Amino acid sequence: MGTTENQSRTAIITGGGSGVGQAVALALSAEGWNVVVCGRRAEPLENVVALMQGSGLPVVTDVGDPEEVDALFAATVAEFGRVDLLFNNAGSGTPPVPIDELPVEAWLQTVRVNLTGSWLCARAAFAQMKQQVPSGGRIINNGSISAHVPRPFSSPYTSTKHAITGLTRSLSLEGRDSGITVGQIDIGNAETPMTARMPLGMPQPDGSVRPEPVMDVAHVANAVVYMAGLTPDANVPFMTVMANEMPFMGRG
């Protein structure tokens, strides 16, 4: 991370008010990190901070708004002095309907959150990580196995997550000279409020609707903690963590 042993480490987690973001925030806090959680609603963020074992900061942020992203990083630096980790986790999807039935606004909103939001946060992270002393840091992007094997009727979500892989590769290269390490975690069927309907039935490529298994979201949190804890000379460019029996390997 570029920090010395007696310096605390600070992480920013977007989409930190629930699900994967909450699990990662609490896991990093348990490891001694200062954790800043952002999202669009104050109450869930405050609830997560109340559960932390260490220092936390809730910051209401629309990651698709450049000014609000800059304010998020400014608030983090004002409170904790630096940014050692950005977990680009905020994301949204669209209803599973044919492309010609999906409103254009749904596409634009998904791109705004999933792709533009990740790019804006990474941009702010690069600026801060370059100038802080010691310099450097780590970015972990939340991708998806859907980027490799899409679900039916998921063109906006799949397209943005495929783009996240390109963002990860590009920023990993760009960050080398500045001590900024960039990796990606692709998650499959972690048990969160967003996946609550998976055990009840999900559309399959053959037109059927079948239940899918889920896994404890703690496995994702543990994986992110591992990636975040690596020294700057090591990186996990891509990691997949998935429910073992989900139809990923044979999907499609």
Buried (B, 14 or more C-beta within 10 A) or exposed (E): BBBEEEEBBBBBBBBBBBBBBBBBBBBBBBBEBBBBBBBBEEEBBBBBBEEBEEBBBBBBBBBBBEEBBBBBBEBBBEBBEBBBBBBBBBBBBBEEEEEEEBEEEBBEBBBBBBBBBBBBBBBBBBEBBBEBEBBBBBBBBBBBBBBBBBBBBBBBBBBBBBBBBEBBBEBBEEBEEBBBBBBBBBBBBBBBEBBEEBEEEBBBEEEEEEEBBBBEBBBBBBBBBEBBBBEBEEBBEBBBBBBEEBBBEEBE
